[in-house]
Amino acid sequence: MITVRELAEKMEVKPNDLIKKLMGLGIFATINQRLDMDAATIVCQEFGFELKVVSMYQEEEIEKKAKEAENPESLKARPPVVTVMGHVDHGKTSLLDAIRESRVAEGESGGITQHIGAYQVKTPKGEVTFLDTPGHEAFTAMRARGAKVTDLVVIVVSAVDGVMPQTVEAIDHAKAAAVPIIVAVNKIDLPGANPQKIRQELSQHGLQPEEWGGKNIFVDVSAKKRLNIDQLLEMIVLQAQILDLKANPERPGYGIVLEARLDPRRGSVATVLVQSGMVKIGDSFVVGLCHGKVKAMLNDAGARIESAGPSTPVEILGITGTPQAGDAFSVVRDERQAREIAEKRNLLYREQTLAHQRHMSLVGLKSQMGVKKELAIVLKADVQGSLQAIKDSLEGLSTPEYRLRLIHSGVGNANESDVLLAAASDAVILLFHVEVDSRAEEVASRDGIEIRKYDVIYDLIADVKAAMEGLLEPEIVEVPLGKAEVRQIFKIKGGAVAGSFVLDGKLARGASAKVIRGGNILHEGKITSLKRFKDDVKEVDKGFDCGIVVDGFAEFQTGDEIRAVTKETRVRRLNPAPSPHV
């Protein structure tokens, strides 16, 4: 995107001359206005220049070139990437610990994961890469940045504690990412464990076990007793085979940053999940707004390695600056290209931070209509009864043109996780009799997420309904105006005049008309001329003779009927939503 001033400078013409030329092409632009690619190309040709357009961010360009150079035959099977999610203390890390047969959980404070870890596990049927998150917030924060990191999600649920609020949140986050979900019912060795009850509870949240005719795989496990771990791994590998995951290990490396930190001794260190290609020591790369050269790589066991292929998590040293989780990592030709791309990205980033980032809002819903065809909502209420009533009412507001999707609902105040989910899914947060946590309010304000609070259910439903009604295309209704019978035909140059008698209503010049013969419509067109004797008239009422010319039709016969109609646009209304019963 280039401004008028910049383009004038590059072509060495006066900005005023360029603006005049643009006006001649029907483009009205000021000196500091940005021109789109097509307009800039056309105006350059007018001045005798050929415009070469280069993507400023170059991320898409790098990826596109790499994909174009790929040979489909060079695609090879890659290990699946699995994200483990679930409620706090339901045994996510203990399960990973059991899978890896190491003791990570014991070394962490309170047995809760303190950082994002990524581990590769060898199984008899191939390797599997596991991502251990400190919660689904980090998972969604990455998705908000456009990073698709995972192929499968394993949701860990305690067979004793059952489905908890964070379990529901994890399910909603996984569903929003549109990836297959496998459920690991943990702690089945404890007294009071009830795996069947877990299946019933989860079926209410859209996860149906395969044994009940559903699509989700459920595996009963015990992380501490190492029960059914092999079965879980087998199911993961089986699901991966169905997905048929492939990547080209021969192309330049490409991946996603899972975590980055500043180490006092080693400098900037990033944990990168290689998604395609091969990353080797000495490769120049660009990652987000940073660049560098791979000085050293360490695998999940902390051992130094020379190269990393698809689905391999590695720690990379040699970055100038610290990237963010979710940034794309791309190997480029040389250090110079890496530096150039990083500089351009920093320039663009500075410009973008000055521009206000707009998210979906109820008021701005109509302006977003061309871009998205759905309104995503995160709903929080004070009690379960109100929540269910609002959900029932909102679900009835979807139309064939525009879908209303409830991506998450829950009881209690809106927290940071809700705001992150809304940002990732471009959703509006609706609150009923609840508040917003202070940290969540800060994040919502920073990211421009709309939060609306309500005390009356009807007000909430009415606001959403009004926003949705504004999206409905108006109905075009035909209103009968009048009809006439053709009694005589007069041939004129280039057509025919139908000498007619108005039987009902009135005929008006400019109205739409239908020529009907024997009950069949022969032609539809406008009444271009209406005469009484030799005078042009605007209208002819019932009981009078007139001469009618219908645009594009001259084959009149005596006895034909001409029906005049007008077209009205009427605002469409949604059907009344079901009354909420609280």
C-alpha positions as CSV (number, residue, x, y, z in Angstrom):
1,M,0.0,0.0,0.0
2,I,1.6,3.3,-1.2
3,T,0.5,6.9,-0.6
4,V,-0.1,9.4,-3.5
5,R,2.9,11.4,-2.3
6,E,5.2,8.4,-2.2
7,L,4.1,7.2,-5.7
8,A,4.6,10.7,-7.1
9,E,8.2,10.8,-5.6
10,K,9.0,7.4,-7.1
11,M,7.8,8.4,-10.6
12,E,9.3,12.0,-10.1
13,V,6.0,13.7,-11.1
14,K,4.2,16.5,-9.3
15,P,1.7,15.2,-6.7
16,N,-1.0,17.6,-8.1
17,D,-0.5,16.0,-11.6
18,L,-0.9,12.6,-10.2
19,I,-4.1,13.6,-8.3
20,K,-5.5,15.1,-11.5
21,K,-4.8,11.9,-13.4
22,L,-6.5,9.9,-10.6
23,M,-9.5,12.2,-10.9
24,G,-9.6,11.5,-14.6
25,L,-9.8,7.8,-13.7
26,G,-12.7,8.4,-11.3
27,I,-10.5,8.0,-8.1
28,F,-10.6,11.0,-5.8
29,A,-7.6,10.9,-3.4
30,T,-5.7,13.3,-1.2
31,I,-1.9,13.6,-1.2
32,N,-1.5,11.3,1.9
33,Q,-4.2,8.8,1.0
34,R,-3.1,5.2,0.3
35,L,-3.8,3.7,-3.1
36,D,-4.8,0.1,-3.6
37,M,-2.7,-2.1,-6.0
38,D,-5.0,-1.9,-9.0
39,A,-5.4,1.9,-8.9
40,A,-1.6,2.4,-8.5
41,T,-0.9,0.0,-11.4
42,I,-3.3,1.8,-13.7
43,V,-2.1,5.3,-12.9
44,C,1.6,4.2,-13.3
45,Q,0.7,2.9,-16.8
46,E,-0.8,6.3,-17.6
47,F,2.6,7.9,-16.9
48,G,4.5,5.2,-18.8
49,F,5.7,3.3,-15.8
50,E,5.4,-0.4,-14.9
51,L,4.6,-1.1,-11.3
52,K,6.2,-4.0,-9.4
53,V,4.2,-4.9,-6.3
54,V,6.1,-6.5,-3.4
55,S,4.3,-7.6,-0.2
56,M,5.5,-5.4,2.6
57,Y,5.2,-8.0,5.3
58,Q,6.6,-10.8,3.0
59,E,5.5,-13.5,5.3
60,E,2.8,-14.7,2.9
61,E,5.3,-14.3,0.0
62,I,7.9,-16.5,1.7
63,E,5.4,-19.2,2.5
64,K,3.8,-19.0,-1.0
65,K,7.2,-19.3,-2.8
66,A,8.2,-22.2,-0.6
67,K,4.9,-24.0,-1.3
68,E,5.2,-23.3,-5.1
69,A,8.7,-24.9,-5.1
70,E,7.3,-27.9,-3.3
71,N,7.0,-31.2,-5.2
72,P,3.8,-33.1,-4.1
73,E,5.9,-36.3,-4.2
74,S,8.2,-35.0,-1.6
75,L,5.4,-34.8,1.1
76,K,6.0,-37.3,3.8
77,A,4.0,-38.4,6.9
78,R,4.7,-36.3,10.0
79,P,4.0,-36.9,13.7
80,P,0.7,-35.4,15.0
81,V,0.9,-32.3,17.3
82,V,-1.4,-32.9,20.3
83,T,-2.4,-30.2,22.9
84,V,-3.3,-31.3,26.3
85,M,-6.0,-29.2,28.0
86,G,-8.3,-29.4,31.0
87,H,-9.1,-28.2,34.5
88,V,-6.4,-27.3,37.0
89,D,-5.2,-30.3,39.0
90,H,-7.1,-32.9,36.9
91,G,-3.7,-34.4,36.0
92,K,-2.6,-32.9,32.6
93,T,1.1,-32.8,33.5
94,S,0.9,-36.1,35.4
95,L,-0.5,-37.7,32.3
96,L,2.3,-36.3,30.1
97,D,4.7,-37.4,32.8
98,A,3.3,-40.9,32.6
99,I,3.6,-40.8,28.8
100,R,7.2,-39.6,28.9
101,E,8.1,-41.7,32.0
102,S,9.9,-38.7,33.6
103,R,9.2,-36.7,36.6
104,V,8.4,-33.2,35.4
105,A,5.4,-32.5,37.7
106,E,7.3,-33.1,40.9
107,G,9.8,-30.4,40.0
108,E,7.2,-27.8,39.6
109,S,5.6,-25.7,42.3
110,G,2.4,-27.3,43.5
111,G,2.5,-29.7,40.5
112,I,1.1,-27.1,38.2
113,T,2.7,-26.3,34.9
114,Q,4.6,-23.0,35.0
115,H,5.5,-22.6,31.3
116,I,4.6,-23.9,27.9
117,G,6.5,-27.1,27.3
118,A,6.6,-29.2,24.1
119,Y,7.7,-32.9,24.2
120,Q,8.2,-35.5,21.5
121,V,7.3,-39.1,22.5
122,K,8.3,-42.3,20.7
123,T,5.6,-44.9,20.5
124,P,5.7,-48.3,18.8
125,K,3.5,-46.9,16.0
126,G,5.5,-43.6,15.5
127,E,6.3,-40.3,17.2
128,V,3.8,-37.9,18.8
129,T,4.5,-34.3,19.7
130,F,2.7,-33.1,22.9
131,L,2.1,-29.5,23.9
132,D,1.6,-28.9,27.6
133,T,0.0,-25.5,28.2
134,P,-0.4,-23.5,31.4
135,G,-4.1,-23.2,30.5
136,H,-6.2,-22.7,27.5
137,E,-5.6,-19.0,27.6
138,A,-2.1,-19.4,26.0
139,F,-3.6,-21.8,23.4
140,T,-6.2,-19.2,22.5
141,A,-3.7,-16.3,22.6
142,M,-1.8,-18.1,19.9
143,R,-4.9,-18.8,17.9
144,A,-5.8,-15.1,18.2
145,R,-2.5,-14.4,16.4
146,G,-3.6,-16.7,13.5
147,A,-1.3,-19.6,14.5
148,K,-2.7,-23.1,13.9
149,V,-0.4,-25.1,16.1
150,T,-2.3,-28.3,17.0
151,D,-3.8,-31.2,15.0
152,L,-5.6,-32.8,18.0
153,V,-6.7,-31.8,21.5
154,V,-6.7,-34.2,24.4
155,I,-9.0,-33.0,27.2
156,V,-8.2,-34.4,30.6
157,V,-11.1,-34.8,33.0
158,S,-10.9,-36.2,36.5
159,A,-13.2,-39.3,37.0
160,V,-13.7,-38.1,40.6
161,D,-14.2,-34.3,40.3
162,G,-16.2,-34.4,37.1
163,V,-16.7,-31.6,34.6
164,M,-15.5,-28.3,36.0
165,P,-15.8,-24.7,34.7
166,Q,-12.3,-24.8,33.2
167,T,-13.1,-28.1,31.5
168,V,-16.1,-26.5,29.7
169,E,-13.8,-23.5,28.8
170,A,-11.2,-25.9,27.4
171,I,-13.9,-27.7,25.3
172,D,-15.2,-24.4,23.9
173,H,-11.6,-23.3,23.0
174,A,-10.9,-26.6,21.3
175,K,-14.2,-26.4,19.4
176,A,-13.5,-22.9,18.3
177,A,-10.2,-24.1,16.9
178,A,-12.1,-26.8,14.9
179,V,-9.8,-29.7,15.7
180,P,-10.7,-33.3,16.7
181,I,-11.1,-33.9,20.5
182,I,-10.1,-37.0,22.4
183,V,-11.1,-37.2,26.1
184,A,-8.8,-38.8,28.7
185,V,-10.8,-39.7,31.8
186,N,-8.1,-39.6,34.4
187,K,-7.8,-40.9,38.1
188,I,-10.0,-44.0,37.4
189,D,-7.9,-45.8,40.1
190,L,-9.3,-43.6,42.9
191,P,-12.3,-44.6,45.0
192,G,-15.4,-42.8,43.9
193,A,-14.3,-42.6,40.2
194,N,-17.3,-42.7,37.9
195,P,-16.2,-42.7,34.2
196,Q,-19.8,-43.2,33.0
197,K,-21.0,-40.1,34.8
198,I,-18.2,-38.1,33.0
199,R,-19.5,-39.4,29.7
200,Q,-23.0,-38.2,30.6
201,E,-21.8,-34.8,31.7
202,L,-19.6,-34.3,28.6
203,S,-22.4,-35.4,26.3
204,Q,-24.3,-32.2,27.5
205,H,-21.4,-30.2,26.1
206,G,-21.4,-31.7,22.7
207,L,-18.9,-34.5,23.2
208,Q,-20.5,-37.8,22.4
209,P,-18.5,-41.1,23.1
210,E,-18.0,-43.4,20.2
211,E,-19.5,-46.3,22.2
212,W,-22.7,-44.2,22.3
213,G,-22.7,-43.6,18.6
214,G,-20.8,-40.3,18.8
215,K,-17.6,-39.0,17.2
216,N,-15.4,-38.5,20.2
217,I,-12.9,-41.1,21.5
218,F,-13.0,-41.6,25.3
219,V,-10.1,-43.4,27.0
220,D,-10.2,-44.2,30.8
221,V,-6.7,-43.7,32.2
222,S,-4.8,-43.4,35.4
223,A,-1.6,-41.3,35.2
224,K,-0.3,-42.5,38.6
225,K,-0.9,-46.2,38.0
226,R,0.1,-46.0,34.3
227,L,-3.2,-47.6,33.3
228,N,-4.3,-47.5,29.6
229,I,-1.6,-45.0,28.6
230,D,-0.7,-47.2,25.6
231,Q,-4.4,-47.3,24.6
232,L,-4.5,-43.5,24.7
233,L,-1.4,-43.2,22.5
234,E,-2.8,-45.8,20.1
235,M,-6.0,-43.8,19.7
236,I,-4.0,-40.6,19.1
237,V,-1.9,-42.3,16.4
238,L,-5.1,-43.8,14.9
239,Q,-6.8,-40.4,14.8
240,A,-3.6,-38.9,13.2
241,Q,-3.7,-41.6,10.5
242,I,-7.3,-40.6,9.6
243,L,-6.1,-37.0,9.4
244,D,-3.3,-38.1,7.0
245,L,-0.8,-35.4,8.2
246,K,2.0,-34.7,5.8
247,A,4.8,-32.2,5.3
248,N,7.8,-31.7,3.1
249,P,11.1,-32.1,5.1
250,E,13.2,-30.9,2.2
251,R,11.9,-27.3,1.9
252,P,13.2,-24.3,4.0
253,G,12.0,-24.6,7.6
254,Y,8.8,-23.0,8.7
255,G,7.2,-23.1,12.2
256,I,5.4,-21.4,15.1
257,V,6.9,-19.9,18.3
258,L,5.4,-21.6,21.3
259,E,7.3,-19.7,23.9
260,A,10.1,-17.1,24.0
261,R,12.1,-15.7,26.9
262,L,15.2,-13.7,27.7
263,D,17.8,-15.9,29.3
264,P,20.4,-14.1,31.4
265,R,23.2,-16.3,30.1
266,R,22.1,-17.4,26.6
267,G,20.2,-14.3,25.5
268,S,16.9,-14.6,23.6
269,V,15.6,-18.2,23.5
270,A,12.5,-19.3,21.6
271,T,10.7,-22.7,21.7
272,V,9.7,-23.3,18.1
273,L,7.5,-26.1,16.7
274,V,8.7,-26.8,13.3
275,Q,5.7,-27.4,11.1
276,S,7.3,-28.0,7.7
277,G,10.7,-28.2,6.1
278,M,14.1,-28.6,7.9
279,V,15.7,-26.1,10.3
280,K,19.5,-26.5,10.5
281,I,22.4,-24.9,12.4
282,G,23.5,-21.8,10.5
283,D,20.1,-21.1,8.9
284,S,19.1,-17.4,8.6
285,F,15.5,-16.8,9.7
286,V,12.9,-14.2,10.4
287,V,10.4,-14.6,13.2
288,G,7.7,-12.0,13.8
289,L,9.4,-8.6,14.2
290,C,12.8,-10.3,14.9
291,H,15.5,-12.0,12.8
292,G,18.7,-14.0,13.4
293,K,20.9,-17.0,12.6
294,V,20.5,-20.4,14.2
295,K,23.5,-20.6,16.6
296,A,22.4,-23.7,18.5
297,M,19.3,-25.9,18.8
298,L,18.2,-28.1,21.7
299,N,15.6,-30.8,21.8
300,D,13.0,-31.3,24.6
301,A,15.6,-33.4,26.6
302,G,18.0,-30.4,26.5
303,A,20.5,-32.2,24.1
304,R,22.1,-30.2,21.2
305,I,20.9,-31.2,17.8
306,E,22.1,-30.3,14.2
307,S,18.7,-30.3,12.5
308,A,14.9,-30.4,13.2
309,G,12.2,-31.7,10.9
310,P,8.3,-31.3,10.8
311,S,6.4,-31.6,14.1
312,T,9.7,-31.3,16.1
313,P,9.8,-28.9,19.1
314,V,13.2,-27.2,19.5
315,E,14.8,-24.4,21.5
316,I,16.6,-22.0,19.2
317,L,19.4,-19.6,20.1
318,G,20.6,-16.7,18.0
319,I,17.6,-14.3,17.8
320,T,18.0,-10.5,17.8
321,G,15.1,-9.4,20.0
322,T,12.4,-11.5,21.7
323,P,9.5,-12.8,19.5
324,Q,6.0,-13.4,20.8
325,A,4.1,-16.7,21.2
326,G,2.3,-17.5,17.9
327,D,4.8,-15.7,15.7
328,A,5.7,-17.4,12.4
329,F,9.3,-18.7,12.1
330,S,10.6,-18.8,8.5
331,V,14.0,-19.8,7.2
332,V,15.1,-17.3,4.5
333,R,17.9,-17.1,1.9
334,D,20.5,-15.2,3.9
335,E,21.1,-12.7,6.8
336,R,20.6,-9.7,4.6
337,Q,17.1,-10.8,3.5
338,A,16.2,-11.7,7.1
339,R,17.3,-8.2,8.3
340,E,15.4,-6.4,5.4
341,I,12.1,-8.3,6.1
342,A,12.4,-7.7,9.9
343,E,13.0,-3.9,9.3
344,K,9.9,-3.7,7.0
345,R,7.8,-5.6,9.5
346,N,8.8,-3.3,12.3
347,L,7.9,-0.3,10.1
348,L,4.5,-1.8,9.3
349,Y,3.9,-2.8,12.9
350,R,4.5,0.8,14.0
351,E,1.9,2.0,11.5
352,Q,-0.6,-0.6,12.5
353,T,-0.3,0.2,16.2
354,L,-1.2,3.8,15.4
355,A,-4.4,2.6,13.6
356,H,-7.3,1.4,15.8
357,Q,-7.8,-2.3,15.5
358,R,-11.6,-2.9,15.2
359,H,-13.3,-6.0,16.5
360,M,-16.9,-7.1,16.1
361,S,-19.5,-5.1,17.9
362,L,-23.3,-5.1,17.9
363,V,-23.4,-1.5,16.6
364,G,-20.8,-2.2,13.9
365,L,-22.3,-5.5,12.9
366,K,-23.7,-4.2,9.6
367,S,-20.4,-2.7,8.5
368,Q,-18.8,-6.2,9.0
369,M,-21.5,-8.0,7.1
370,G,-19.6,-8.4,3.9
371,V,-16.6,-9.9,5.7
372,K,-18.3,-12.3,8.2
373,K,-21.6,-14.1,8.0
374,E,-21.9,-14.9,11.6
375,L,-22.1,-13.2,15.0
376,A,-20.1,-15.0,17.7
377,I,-21.1,-14.4,21.3
378,V,-19.5,-15.2,24.7
379,L,-22.3,-15.2,27.3
380,K,-21.9,-15.0,31.1
381,A,-24.8,-14.9,33.6
382,D,-25.2,-15.0,37.3
383,V,-27.2,-18.3,37.6
384,Q,-27.7,-21.4,35.5
385,G,-31.5,-20.8,35.0
386,S,-31.0,-17.3,33.5
387,L,-28.1,-18.6,31.3
388,Q,-30.2,-21.4,29.9
389,A,-33.2,-19.0,29.2
390,I,-30.9,-16.5,27.4
391,K,-29.3,-19.3,25.4
392,D,-32.6,-20.7,24.3
393,S,-33.8,-17.2,23.2
394,L,-30.6,-16.3,21.3
395,E,-30.4,-19.6,19.5
396,G,-33.7,-18.9,17.8
397,L,-32.4,-15.6,16.2
398,S,-30.2,-17.2,13.5
399,T,-31.3,-16.6,9.9
400,P,-30.3,-18.4,6.6
401,E,-28.1,-15.4,5.7
402,Y,-26.5,-14.7,9.1
403,R,-25.7,-17.2,11.8
404,L,-25.6,-16.4,15.5
405,R,-23.1,-18.7,17.2
406,L,-22.7,-19.1,21.0
407,I,-19.0,-20.0,21.3
408,H,-18.9,-20.1,25.1
409,S,-21.4,-19.6,28.0
410,G,-20.9,-19.9,31.7
411,V,-21.9,-18.7,35.2
412,G,-19.8,-16.0,36.9
413,N,-17.9,-12.9,36.1
414,A,-16.2,-12.4,32.7
415,N,-12.5,-13.3,33.1
416,E,-9.4,-12.8,31.0
417,S,-9.9,-16.2,29.4
418,D,-13.3,-15.1,28.1
419,V,-11.8,-11.9,26.6
420,L,-9.0,-13.9,24.9
421,L,-11.5,-16.3,23.4
422,A,-13.6,-13.3,22.2
423,A,-10.5,-11.7,20.6
424,A,-9.5,-15.0,18.9
425,S,-13.0,-15.7,17.6
426,D,-14.0,-12.0,16.9
427,A,-16.9,-12.3,19.3
428,V,-19.0,-9.9,21.5
429,I,-19.2,-10.5,25.2
430,L,-22.7,-10.3,26.8
431,L,-23.1,-10.2,30.6
432,F,-26.3,-10.7,32.6
433,H,-26.1,-9.6,36.3
434,V,-22.4,-10.2,36.4
435,E,-19.2,-8.0,36.3
436,V,-15.9,-8.0,34.5
437,D,-12.6,-8.9,36.3
438,S,-10.2,-5.9,36.4
439,R,-7.5,-7.7,34.4
440,A,-10.1,-8.8,31.8
441,E,-11.4,-5.2,31.5
442,E,-7.8,-4.0,30.7
443,V,-7.3,-6.7,28.0
444,A,-10.8,-5.9,26.5
445,S,-10.0,-2.2,26.4
446,R,-6.6,-2.8,24.8
447,D,-7.9,-5.2,22.2
448,G,-11.1,-3.3,21.5
449,I,-13.5,-6.2,22.5
450,E,-17.1,-5.1,23.1
451,I,-18.5,-6.1,26.5
452,R,-22.2,-5.3,27.2
453,K,-23.8,-5.6,30.6
454,Y,-27.6,-6.2,31.1
455,D,-29.9,-6.4,34.1
456,V,-33.0,-7.3,32.1
457,I,-33.1,-10.4,29.8
458,Y,-35.5,-8.7,27.3
459,D,-33.1,-5.8,26.8
460,L,-30.3,-8.3,26.0
461,I,-32.4,-10.2,23.5
462,A,-33.8,-7.0,22.0
463,D,-30.3,-5.6,21.4
464,V,-29.0,-8.7,19.6
465,K,-32.3,-9.0,17.7
466,A,-32.0,-5.3,16.5
467,A,-28.4,-5.9,15.4
468,M,-29.4,-9.1,13.5
469,E,-32.5,-7.4,11.9
470,G,-30.2,-4.7,10.5
471,L,-28.5,-7.5,8.5
472,L,-31.5,-8.9,6.8
473,E,-31.8,-8.0,3.2
474,P,-35.0,-6.0,2.7
475,E,-37.9,-7.8,1.0
476,I,-38.9,-6.5,-2.4
477,V,-42.7,-6.8,-2.7
478,E,-44.7,-6.3,-5.9
479,V,-47.8,-4.2,-5.3
480,P,-50.5,-4.4,-8.1
481,L,-51.2,-1.0,-9.6
482,G,-53.7,-1.7,-12.4
483,K,-54.6,-3.7,-15.5
484,A,-55.6,-2.9,-19.0
485,E,-56.9,-5.0,-22.0
486,V,-55.3,-4.5,-25.5
487,R,-58.1,-3.6,-28.0
488,Q,-56.1,-2.4,-31.0
489,I,-52.4,-2.5,-32.1
490,F,-50.7,0.5,-33.9
491,K,-47.4,-0.3,-35.6
492,I,-44.8,2.5,-35.2
493,K,-41.1,2.8,-36.2
494,G,-39.1,0.4,-34.1
495,G,-42.1,-1.1,-32.2
496,A,-45.8,-1.1,-31.5
497,V,-48.3,0.9,-29.4
498,A,-51.0,-1.1,-27.7
499,G,-54.3,0.7,-27.8
500,S,-55.8,-0.4,-24.5
501,F,-58.7,0.1,-22.1
502,V,-58.0,0.3,-18.4
503,L,-60.1,-2.3,-16.6
504,D,-58.9,-1.8,-13.0
505,G,-56.8,0.6,-10.9
506,K,-54.5,2.8,-12.9
507,L,-51.5,2.6,-15.2
508,A,-48.5,4.9,-14.7
509,R,-45.5,5.8,-16.9
510,G,-42.3,4.2,-15.6
511,A,-44.1,1.4,-13.7
512,S,-43.1,-2.2,-14.3
513,A,-45.5,-4.1,-16.5
514,K,-46.3,-7.7,-17.4
515,V,-47.8,-8.7,-20.7
516,I,-50.1,-11.7,-20.2
517,R,-51.7,-13.9,-22.8
518,G,-53.8,-16.9,-21.9
519,G,-52.6,-16.8,-18.3
520,N,-48.9,-16.9,-19.3
521,I,-46.5,-14.0,-18.8
522,L,-44.9,-13.2,-22.2
523,H,-42.8,-10.3,-21.2
524,E,-41.8,-8.0,-18.3
525,G,-40.6,-4.5,-18.8
526,K,-41.2,-0.8,-18.0
527,I,-44.0,1.3,-19.5
528,T,-41.9,3.8,-21.4
529,S,-44.7,5.8,-23.0
530,L,-48.4,6.4,-22.0
531,K,-50.7,8.5,-24.2
532,R,-54.3,9.8,-24.2
533,F,-55.1,10.5,-27.8
534,K,-51.9,12.5,-28.9
535,D,-50.9,13.7,-25.4
536,D,-48.3,12.2,-23.2
537,V,-49.7,11.5,-19.8
538,K,-48.2,10.3,-16.4
539,E,-51.2,8.2,-15.4
540,V,-54.5,6.8,-16.9
541,D,-57.3,5.8,-14.5
542,K,-59.9,3.0,-14.7
543,G,-62.5,3.3,-17.5
544,F,-60.3,5.3,-20.0
545,D,-58.6,4.4,-23.3
546,C,-54.8,4.9,-23.7
547,G,-51.8,3.9,-25.8
548,I,-49.1,1.9,-24.1
549,V,-45.5,1.2,-25.2
550,V,-43.8,-1.5,-23.1
551,D,-39.9,-1.5,-23.3
552,G,-38.6,-4.4,-25.4
553,F,-42.0,-5.8,-26.6
554,A,-43.9,-5.2,-29.8
555,E,-45.7,-8.5,-30.5
556,F,-49.0,-7.4,-29.0
557,Q,-52.3,-9.2,-29.9
558,T,-55.9,-8.2,-29.3
559,G,-57.1,-9.5,-26.0
560,D,-53.6,-9.4,-24.3
561,E,-53.6,-8.1,-20.7
562,I,-51.1,-5.6,-19.4
563,R,-50.7,-5.5,-15.7
564,A,-48.8,-2.7,-14.0
565,V,-47.0,-3.2,-10.7
566,T,-44.8,-1.2,-8.4
567,K,-42.0,-2.7,-6.3
568,E,-41.7,-1.8,-2.7
569,T,-38.8,-2.6,-0.3
570,R,-40.0,-3.7,3.1
571,V,-37.8,-4.1,6.2
572,R,-37.7,-7.8,7.2
573,R,-38.3,-8.7,10.9
574,L,-37.1,-11.8,12.7
575,N,-39.7,-14.2,14.1
576,P,-40.3,-13.5,17.7
577,A,-37.7,-15.3,19.8
578,P,-39.0,-17.8,22.4
579,S,-40.0,-16.1,25.6
580,P,-37.3,-16.6,28.3
581,H,-38.6,-18.4,31.4
582,V,-36.5,-17.7,34.4
